C-alpha cells in the first residue's frame, strides 16, 4: 500500500499542509523543518505525485479577513476599520494582500470561506470576531487551516489576539466607584459575543472588590451594537425609573446613543464608561465620562504577526505564544 502524505505528516509531527510546502520547497518553511520532513519521506519511501506537487507550489500571497455578518452596525462601528488598518499595514510589510469575506447570512459567509480555503485563494485567515458555535470557524479548523481570531474563542486551543476584557472592565468600573458610584449598571450587547460576557465578569469583580452588592437588575444584555439602540435603551431606563448612578457600556456606539438621549431630553448625564477603538476619537468624552482605549490598530497588526508565525513555522511549540494580549489604557477627561 502506498504511503500517504498524512502518514508523513503524522510521523514528522507537522500538518499535511507543511509537507506539501516542503515538497514545493516553499520559502515560508524553515530549513530545519524541511530537513525533518524530507528525512521522514525518505524513511517511509514516500513519493509525491505530480499533481499534488503542482498544487503545493501555488502560494496565494493573500490573507483572508473574515468579517461578521454585514449590517449597518458593522459599517458604523469604528472598531472594524481601525483593526483593518492595522492588518493592512502589517500584511503590506509581508508583500501580501488581504481579501475581505462577508455576507448577510451565515450560509453566504460559509460559502465564501469554503471558496477561500478549498480554492487556495489565501494562505491563512484572520477572524475579526469571536463567537460561540461559529460554523465558519469550525469549518476552517476542520481543514487544518492556519487562522487567528481577534477576540477570545470559547475553545482555548484556538490561536487568538485580544485585550484582557475582564481585567480592563474591572479597572473601568473601579474608576467610577472611586469617583463615587455605588449603583452602576452594565450595558452589554449580544451575549454570544465572548467579550460581552468577559466584560460582565470584570464588572462583577469590581463590585466584589469594593464590597458593593450585585444583582441581575444591574445588567442589560442583548442591546444591538448601534447608537439608535442605545438611545432607545436610555429612554426605557428613564421610563422604568431604575435607581443607578453610572453606566458601564460594552460598546461605544451604544454609549453614544445613550449620551445623546440624556442631552436631548435635558436630563442629568450619568457618568458613562465605555470602550473605544483608539484614543484620538474624542466624540464620547464629556466631564463625567471615561473609556478604555483598546488600541485596535495594534490588535490588527499583532494578529498578522501571529498568523505569519504559524504559517512559517508549523511546530506550535516553537511559537512564542498562540494567545497574545494587547495592553489597553484607561482614558479620563483629566489625562
C-alpha positions as a Markdown table, in Angstrom:
| # | Residue | x | y | z |
|---|---|---|---|---|
| 1 | Unk | 0.0 | 0.0 | 0.0 |
| 2 | Unk | 1.3 | 3.4 | -1.0 |
| 3 | Unk | 2.4 | 5.8 | 1.8 |
| 4 | Unk | 0.1 | 8.9 | 2.1 |
| 5 | Unk | 1.0 | 12.5 | 2.8 |
| 6 | Unk | -1.0 | 12.2 | 6.1 |
| 7 | Unk | 1.3 | 9.4 | 7.3 |
| 8 | Unk | 4.3 | 11.5 | 6.5 |
| 9 | Unk | 2.8 | 14.5 | 8.4 |
| 10 | Unk | 1.9 | 12.3 | 11.4 |
| 11 | Unk | 5.4 | 10.8 | 11.8 |
| 12 | Unk | 7.1 | 14.2 | 11.2 |
| 13 | Unk | 4.7 | 15.9 | 13.7 |
| 14 | Unk | 3.6 | 18.6 | 11.3 |
| 15 | Unk | 0.4 | 19.4 | 9.3 |
| 16 | Unk | -0.2 | 18.0 | 5.9 |
| 17 | Unk | 0.0 | 21.5 | 4.5 |
| 18 | Unk | 3.5 | 21.7 | 5.8 |
| 19 | Unk | 4.5 | 18.5 | 4.0 |
| 20 | Unk | 3.0 | 19.9 | 0.8 |
| 21 | Unk | 5.0 | 23.1 | 1.2 |
| 22 | Unk | 8.2 | 21.2 | 1.8 |
| 23 | Unk | 7.6 | 19.2 | -1.4 |
| 24 | Unk | 7.3 | 22.6 | -3.2 |
| 25 | Unk | 10.4 | 23.9 | -1.4 |
| 26 | Unk | 8.3 | 26.8 | -0.1 |
| 27 | Unk | 10.4 | 29.7 | 1.4 |
| 28 | Unk | 8.0 | 30.1 | 4.3 |
| 29 | Unk | 9.1 | 26.7 | 5.8 |
| 30 | Unk | 12.3 | 26.7 | 7.8 |
| 31 | Unk | 15.3 | 24.6 | 6.7 |
| 32 | Unk | 15.1 | 22.7 | 9.9 |
| 33 | Unk | 11.5 | 21.7 | 9.3 |
| 34 | Unk | 12.3 | 20.8 | 5.6 |
| 35 | Unk | 15.1 | 18.6 | 6.7 |
| 36 | Unk | 12.9 | 16.8 | 9.2 |
| 37 | Unk | 10.1 | 16.2 | 6.8 |
| 38 | Unk | 12.4 | 15.1 | 4.0 |
| 39 | Unk | 14.1 | 12.6 | 6.3 |
| 40 | Unk | 10.7 | 11.1 | 7.2 |
| 41 | Unk | 9.8 | 11.0 | 3.5 |
| 42 | Unk | 13.0 | 9.0 | 2.8 |
| 43 | Unk | 12.3 | 6.7 | 5.7 |
| 44 | Unk | 8.8 | 5.9 | 4.6 |
| 45 | Unk | 9.8 | 5.8 | 0.9 |
| 46 | Unk | 7.1 | 8.4 | 0.1 |
| 47 | Unk | 7.0 | 9.6 | -3.5 |
| 48 | Unk | 4.8 | 12.7 | -4.1 |
| 49 | Unk | 2.5 | 12.6 | -7.1 |
| 50 | Unk | 3.0 | 15.3 | -9.7 |
| 51 | Unk | -0.5 | 16.8 | -9.2 |
| 52 | Unk | 0.0 | 17.3 | -5.5 |
| 53 | Unk | 3.4 | 18.8 | -6.1 |
| 54 | Unk | 2.0 | 21.2 | -8.6 |
| 55 | Unk | -0.7 | 22.3 | -6.2 |
| 56 | Unk | 1.8 | 22.7 | -3.3 |
| 57 | Unk | 3.8 | 25.1 | -5.4 |
| 58 | Unk | 0.9 | 27.6 | -5.5 |
| 59 | Unk | 1.2 | 30.3 | -2.9 |
| 60 | Unk | -1.7 | 32.7 | -2.8 |
| 61 | Unk | 0.3 | 35.6 | -1.1 |
| 62 | Unk | -3.0 | 36.7 | 0.4 |
| 63 | Unk | -4.7 | 36.6 | 3.8 |
| 64 | Unk | -8.4 | 36.1 | 4.2 |
| 65 | Unk | -10.2 | 38.5 | 6.6 |
| 66 | Unk | -13.4 | 37.0 | 7.9 |
| 67 | Unk | -15.9 | 39.8 | 8.9 |
| 68 | Unk | -19.1 | 39.4 | 11.0 |
| 69 | Unk | -22.4 | 39.4 | 9.2 |
| 70 | Unk | -22.8 | 42.6 | 7.1 |
| 71 | Unk | -25.1 | 45.1 | 8.8 |
| 72 | Unk | -25.5 | 48.8 | 9.5 |
| 73 | Unk | -23.9 | 48.1 | 12.9 |
| 74 | Unk | -20.8 | 46.7 | 11.3 |
| 75 | Unk | -20.3 | 49.6 | 8.9 |
| 76 | Unk | -20.8 | 52.2 | 11.6 |
| 77 | Unk | -18.6 | 50.7 | 14.3 |
| 78 | Unk | -15.1 | 52.3 | 14.4 |
| 79 | Unk | -13.6 | 49.1 | 15.7 |
| 80 | Unk | -13.6 | 47.3 | 12.4 |
| 81 | Unk | -12.0 | 49.9 | 10.1 |
| 82 | Unk | -9.4 | 50.6 | 12.8 |
| 83 | Unk | -8.5 | 46.9 | 13.1 |
| 84 | Unk | -8.4 | 46.6 | 9.3 |
| 85 | Unk | -6.0 | 49.5 | 9.1 |
| 86 | Unk | -3.6 | 47.7 | 11.4 |
| 87 | Unk | -4.0 | 44.4 | 9.5 |
| 88 | Unk | -3.4 | 46.1 | 6.1 |
| 89 | Unk | -0.2 | 47.9 | 7.4 |
| 90 | Unk | 1.2 | 44.6 | 8.7 |
| 91 | Unk | 0.2 | 42.5 | 5.6 |
| 92 | Unk | 1.8 | 45.1 | 3.3 |
| 93 | Unk | 5.1 | 44.6 | 5.1 |
| 94 | Unk | 5.0 | 40.9 | 4.1 |
| 95 | Unk | 4.2 | 41.9 | 0.4 |
| 96 | Unk | 0.9 | 40.1 | 0.7 |
| 97 | Unk | -2.6 | 41.3 | 0.2 |
| 98 | Unk | -5.9 | 40.9 | 2.1 |
| 99 | Unk | -9.2 | 39.5 | 0.8 |
| 100 | Unk | -12.3 | 40.5 | 2.8 |
| 101 | Unk | -15.1 | 38.0 | 3.3 |
| 102 | Unk | -18.5 | 38.9 | 4.5 |
| 103 | Unk | -22.2 | 38.3 | 3.7 |
| 104 | Unk | -25.6 | 39.0 | 5.1 |
| 105 | Unk | -26.3 | 35.4 | 6.2 |
| 106 | Unk | -24.3 | 32.6 | 7.8 |
| 107 | Unk | -24.8 | 30.4 | 4.7 |
| 108 | Unk | -23.3 | 33.2 | 2.4 |
| 109 | Unk | -20.4 | 33.7 | 4.7 |
| 110 | Unk | -19.7 | 29.9 | 5.0 |
| 111 | Unk | -19.8 | 29.6 | 1.2 |
| 112 | Unk | -17.3 | 32.4 | 0.9 |
| 113 | Unk | -14.8 | 30.9 | 3.4 |
| 114 | Unk | -15.1 | 27.5 | 1.6 |
| 115 | Unk | -14.1 | 29.1 | -1.7 |
| 116 | Unk | -11.1 | 30.8 | 0.0 |
| 117 | Unk | -9.8 | 27.6 | 1.6 |
| 118 | Unk | -10.7 | 24.9 | -1.0 |
| 119 | Unk | -9.9 | 27.2 | -3.9 |
| 120 | Unk | -6.4 | 28.0 | -2.4 |
| 121 | Unk | -7.2 | 31.8 | -2.6 |
| 122 | Unk | -5.5 | 32.6 | 0.7 |
| 123 | Unk | -2.7 | 31.3 | 2.9 |
| 124 | Unk | -4.4 | 32.0 | 6.2 |
| 125 | Unk | -7.4 | 33.5 | 7.9 |
| 126 | Unk | -8.0 | 36.3 | 10.5 |
| 127 | Unk | -11.4 | 36.3 | 12.1 |
| 128 | Unk | -12.4 | 39.8 | 13.3 |
| 129 | Unk | -14.7 | 38.5 | 15.9 |
| 130 | Unk | -15.1 | 35.6 | 18.5 |
| 131 | Unk | -18.5 | 34.0 | 18.7 |
| 132 | Unk | -19.7 | 30.7 | 20.3 |
| 133 | Unk | -20.7 | 27.9 | 18.0 |
| 134 | Unk | -19.4 | 29.5 | 14.8 |
| 135 | Unk | -19.7 | 27.2 | 11.8 |
| 136 | Unk | -17.2 | 29.3 | 9.8 |
| 137 | Unk | -14.5 | 28.8 | 12.4 |
| 138 | Unk | -15.5 | 25.1 | 12.8 |
| 139 | Unk | -15.0 | 24.6 | 9.0 |
| 140 | Unk | -11.6 | 26.3 | 8.9 |
| 141 | Unk | -10.4 | 24.2 | 11.8 |
| 142 | Unk | -11.7 | 21.0 | 10.1 |
| 143 | Unk | -9.4 | 21.8 | 7.2 |
| 144 | Unk | -6.3 | 22.3 | 9.5 |
| 145 | Unk | -6.0 | 25.8 | 8.0 |
| 146 | Unk | -3.8 | 28.5 | 9.6 |
| 147 | Unk | -6.1 | 31.0 | 11.4 |
| 148 | Unk | -6.1 | 33.6 | 14.2 |
| 149 | Unk | -9.1 | 35.0 | 16.0 |
| 150 | Unk | -9.3 | 38.6 | 17.2 |
| 151 | Unk | -11.1 | 38.1 | 20.4 |
| 152 | Unk | -11.3 | 35.2 | 22.8 |
| 153 | Unk | -12.9 | 32.0 | 21.4 |
| 154 | Unk | -14.6 | 29.5 | 23.7 |
| 155 | Unk | -12.0 | 26.9 | 22.7 |
| 156 | Unk | -8.7 | 27.8 | 24.4 |
| 157 | Unk | -6.7 | 25.8 | 21.8 |
| 158 | Unk | -7.6 | 28.4 | 19.0 |
| 159 | Unk | -4.8 | 31.0 | 18.4 |
| 160 | Unk | -6.0 | 34.5 | 19.2 |
| 161 | Unk | -5.2 | 38.1 | 19.9 |
| 162 | Unk | -7.3 | 40.1 | 22.4 |
| 163 | Unk | -7.4 | 42.7 | 25.1 |
| 164 | Unk | -7.8 | 41.5 | 28.7 |
| 165 | Unk | -11.5 | 42.3 | 28.7 |
| 166 | Unk | -12.3 | 41.1 | 32.2 |
| 167 | Unk | -9.4 | 43.0 | 33.9 |
| 168 | Unk | -9.9 | 46.2 | 32.0 |
| 169 | Unk | -13.6 | 46.3 | 32.7 |
| 170 | Unk | -12.8 | 45.8 | 36.4 |
| 171 | Unk | -10.4 | 48.8 | 36.1 |
| 172 | Unk | -13.0 | 50.9 | 34.3 |
| 173 | Unk | -15.8 | 50.1 | 36.8 |
| 174 | Unk | -13.5 | 50.8 | 39.8 |
| 175 | Unk | -12.7 | 54.2 | 38.3 |
| 176 | Unk | -16.4 | 55.0 | 38.5 |
| 177 | Unk | -16.7 | 53.6 | 42.0 |
| 178 | Unk | -13.7 | 55.6 | 43.2 |
| 179 | Unk | -15.4 | 58.7 | 41.8 |
| 180 | Unk | -18.4 | 58.0 | 44.0 |
| 181 | Unk | -20.6 | 55.5 | 42.1 |
| 182 | Unk | -22.4 | 52.9 | 44.3 |
| 183 | Unk | -25.1 | 51.6 | 41.8 |
| 184 | Unk | -23.6 | 51.3 | 38.4 |
| 185 | Unk | -25.3 | 49.4 | 35.5 |
| 186 | Unk | -23.6 | 47.2 | 33.0 |
| 187 | Unk | -24.9 | 47.6 | 29.4 |
| 188 | Unk | -23.9 | 44.7 | 27.3 |
| 189 | Unk | -24.7 | 43.5 | 23.7 |
| 190 | Unk | -25.0 | 40.1 | 22.1 |
| 191 | Unk | -24.4 | 37.6 | 24.8 |
| 192 | Unk | -23.0 | 35.2 | 22.2 |
| 193 | Unk | -20.1 | 37.5 | 21.7 |
| 194 | Unk | -17.4 | 36.4 | 24.1 |
| 195 | Unk | -16.1 | 39.9 | 25.0 |
| 196 | Unk | -19.6 | 41.0 | 26.2 |
| 197 | Unk | -19.7 | 38.2 | 28.9 |
| 198 | Unk | -16.0 | 38.7 | 29.8 |
| 199 | Unk | -16.6 | 42.4 | 30.4 |
| 200 | Unk | -19.6 | 41.5 | 32.6 |
| 201 | Unk | -17.4 | 39.3 | 34.7 |
| 202 | Unk | -15.0 | 42.3 | 35.1 |
| 203 | Unk | -17.9 | 44.4 | 36.2 |
| 204 | Unk | -18.8 | 41.9 | 38.9 |
| 205 | Unk | -15.2 | 41.7 | 40.0 |
| 206 | Unk | -15.1 | 45.4 | 40.6 |
| 207 | Unk | -18.3 | 45.4 | 42.7 |
| 208 | Unk | -17.0 | 42.5 | 44.7 |
| 209 | Unk | -13.6 | 44.1 | 45.4 |
| 210 | Unk | -15.3 | 47.2 | 46.7 |
| 211 | Unk | -17.9 | 45.3 | 48.8 |
| 212 | Unk | -20.8 | 46.5 | 46.7 |
| 213 | Unk | -23.9 | 44.4 | 46.1 |
| 214 | Unk | -24.6 | 42.9 | 42.7 |
| 215 | Unk | -27.9 | 41.9 | 41.3 |
| 216 | Unk | -29.2 | 40.8 | 37.8 |
| 217 | Unk | -31.1 | 44.1 | 37.7 |
| 218 | Unk | -27.8 | 45.9 | 37.2 |
| 219 | Unk | -27.2 | 44.1 | 33.9 |
| 220 | Unk | -28.9 | 44.7 | 30.5 |
| 221 | Unk | -27.7 | 42.4 | 27.7 |
| 222 | Unk | -28.6 | 41.8 | 24.0 |
| 223 | Unk | -28.7 | 45.5 | 23.1 |
| 224 | Unk | -27.8 | 45.8 | 19.4 |
| 225 | Unk | -24.4 | 47.5 | 18.8 |
| 226 | Unk | -25.7 | 50.8 | 17.4 |
| 227 | Unk | -26.5 | 54.3 | 18.6 |
| 228 | Unk | -30.2 | 54.0 | 17.9 |
| 229 | Unk | -30.5 | 51.0 | 20.3 |
| 230 | Unk | -28.5 | 52.9 | 22.9 |
| 231 | Unk | -30.9 | 55.9 | 22.6 |
| 232 | Unk | -34.0 | 53.6 | 23.0 |
| 233 | Unk | -32.5 | 51.8 | 26.0 |
| 234 | Unk | -31.8 | 55.1 | 27.8 |
| 235 | Unk | -35.4 | 56.0 | 27.1 |
| 236 | Unk | -36.6 | 52.7 | 28.5 |
| 237 | Unk | -34.4 | 53.0 | 31.6 |
| 238 | Unk | -35.9 | 56.5 | 32.3 |
| 239 | Unk | -39.4 | 55.2 | 32.0 |
| 240 | Unk | -38.7 | 52.4 | 34.4 |
| 241 | Unk | -37.2 | 54.9 | 36.9 |
| 242 | Unk | -34.4 | 52.5 | 37.8 |
| 243 | Unk | -32.0 | 53.6 | 40.5 |
| 244 | Unk | -28.5 | 53.8 | 39.2 |
| 245 | Unk | -25.7 | 56.4 | 39.2 |
| 246 | Unk | -23.3 | 55.4 | 36.4 |
| 247 | Unk | -23.2 | 53.3 | 33.2 |
| 248 | Unk | -20.6 | 50.8 | 32.1 |
| 249 | Unk | -21.3 | 50.3 | 28.4 |
| 250 | Unk | -19.7 | 47.5 | 26.4 |
| 251 | Unk | -19.8 | 49.3 | 23.1 |
| 252 | Unk | -19.1 | 52.9 | 22.1 |
| 253 | Unk | -22.0 | 53.2 | 19.7 |
| 254 | Unk | -24.5 | 52.1 | 22.4 |
| 255 | Unk | -22.8 | 54.6 | 24.7 |
| 256 | Unk | -23.1 | 57.4 | 22.1 |
| 257 | Unk | -26.8 | 56.8 | 21.7 |
| 258 | Unk | -27.4 | 56.8 | 25.5 |
| 259 | Unk | -25.5 | 60.0 | 25.9 |
| 260 | Unk | -27.5 | 61.6 | 23.0 |
| 261 | Unk | -30.7 | 60.7 | 24.8 |
| 262 | Unk | -29.8 | 62.4 | 28.1 |
| 263 | Unk | -28.6 | 65.5 | 26.3 |
| 264 | Unk | -31.7 | 65.7 | 24.1 |
| 265 | Unk | -34.1 | 65.0 | 27.0 |
| 266 | Unk | -32.2 | 67.6 | 29.1 |
| 267 | Unk | -31.7 | 65.1 | 31.9 |
| 268 | Unk | -28.7 | 64.9 | 34.1 |
| 269 | Unk | -26.0 | 62.9 | 32.3 |
| 270 | Unk | -24.7 | 60.0 | 34.5 |
| 271 | Unk | -21.1 | 59.1 | 34.3 |
| 272 | Unk | -20.6 | 56.8 | 31.2 |
| 273 | Unk | -17.6 | 54.4 | 30.9 |
| 274 | Unk | -17.1 | 52.6 | 27.7 |
| 275 | Unk | -14.5 | 51.0 | 25.3 |
| 276 | Unk | -13.2 | 52.7 | 22.2 |
| 277 | Unk | -11.2 | 51.6 | 19.1 |
| 278 | Unk | -8.5 | 54.3 | 19.5 |
| 279 | Unk | -7.6 | 57.2 | 21.7 |
| 280 | Unk | -7.8 | 60.0 | 19.0 |
| 281 | Unk | -11.6 | 59.7 | 18.7 |
| 282 | Unk | -12.9 | 62.1 | 21.4 |
| 283 | Unk | -16.6 | 62.0 | 20.5 |
| 284 | Unk | -17.7 | 60.4 | 23.7 |
| 285 | Unk | -15.6 | 62.4 | 26.2 |
| 286 | Unk | -17.6 | 64.6 | 28.5 |
| 287 | Unk | -17.0 | 65.9 | 32.0 |
| 288 | Unk | -18.4 | 62.7 | 33.6 |
| 289 | Unk | -17.1 | 60.1 | 31.1 |
| 290 | Unk | -14.1 | 57.8 | 30.7 |
| 291 | Unk | -13.2 | 54.9 | 28.4 |
| 292 | Unk | -10.7 | 52.2 | 27.7 |
| 293 | Unk | -8.5 | 52.7 | 24.6 |
| 294 | Unk | -8.4 | 49.2 | 23.0 |
| 295 | Unk | -5.6 | 50.1 | 20.6 |
| 296 | Unk | -7.5 | 48.2 | 17.9 |
| 297 | Unk | -4.9 | 49.1 | 15.2 |
| 298 | Unk | -2.3 | 47.2 | 17.3 |
| 299 | Unk | -4.7 | 44.3 | 17.6 |
| 300 | Unk | -4.8 | 44.1 | 13.8 |
| 301 | Unk | -1.0 | 44.3 | 13.5 |
| 302 | Unk | -0.4 | 41.6 | 16.1 |
| 303 | Unk | -2.9 | 39.3 | 14.5 |
| 304 | Unk | -0.9 | 39.3 | 11.3 |
| 305 | Unk | 2.3 | 38.7 | 13.2 |
| 306 | Unk | 0.9 | 35.7 | 14.9 |
| 307 | Unk | -0.6 | 34.3 | 11.7 |
| 308 | Unk | 2.7 | 34.5 | 9.8 |
| 309 | Unk | 4.4 | 32.9 | 12.8 |
| 310 | Unk | 2.1 | 30.0 | 12.3 |
| 311 | Unk | 2.4 | 29.8 | 8.5 |
| 312 | Unk | 6.2 | 30.0 | 8.6 |
| 313 | Unk | 6.6 | 27.5 | 11.5 |
| 314 | Unk | 4.2 | 24.6 | 11.7 |
| 315 | Unk | 5.6 | 23.5 | 15.1 |
| 316 | Unk | 3.3 | 25.3 | 17.5 |
| 317 | Unk | 5.7 | 24.5 | 20.5 |
| 318 | Unk | 8.3 | 26.8 | 19.0 |
| 319 | Unk | 6.0 | 29.8 | 18.6 |
| 320 | Unk | 6.3 | 32.4 | 21.4 |
| 321 | Unk | 2.6 | 32.3 | 22.2 |
| 322 | Unk | -0.6 | 31.3 | 20.4 |
| 323 | Unk | -2.6 | 33.6 | 22.8 |
| 324 | Unk | -1.5 | 37.2 | 22.9 |
| 325 | Unk | -2.9 | 40.1 | 24.9 |
| 326 | Unk | -2.7 | 43.7 | 23.8 |
| 327 | Unk | -2.4 | 46.3 | 26.6 |
| 328 | Unk | -5.3 | 48.7 | 27.0 |
| 329 | Unk | -5.3 | 52.2 | 28.6 |
| 330 | Unk | -7.8 | 53.9 | 30.8 |
| 331 | Unk | -8.6 | 57.4 | 29.5 |
| 332 | Unk | -10.3 | 60.0 | 31.6 |
| 333 | Unk | -11.1 | 63.7 | 31.0 |
| 334 | Unk | -8.0 | 64.6 | 33.1 |
| 335 | Unk | -5.4 | 62.7 | 31.0 |
